[in-house]
Amino acid sequence: MIVAGPGTTREQHDFPDEDALQNYQISIADRLASAGWLLWGVNRQRRSGTERRVRTRGIDRRGRSNEVPAAERSDR
């Protein structure tokens, strides 16, 4: 695990296995909570698990209703 920041500060932590990494994350979360930090959504997975490029998209959000049809455009 590489921790970047603040600024150019970098730390690298190596763990022998997944359990060791998880225990480290839990200990950091406990220390932050004890210091008064509010940890919100720590374990939430942001990805849906489906490939987004495969799904069909809904309504076009780009505002095509503002386009003027080519037949109605005047050449300047």
Residue pairs with C-beta under 8 A, 6 or more apart in sequence:
1 12
1 13
1 14
1 15
1 21
1 24
2 10
2 11
2 12
2 13
3 10
3 11
3 12
3 13
4 10
13 24
15 21
15 24
29 39
29 42
32 39
33 39
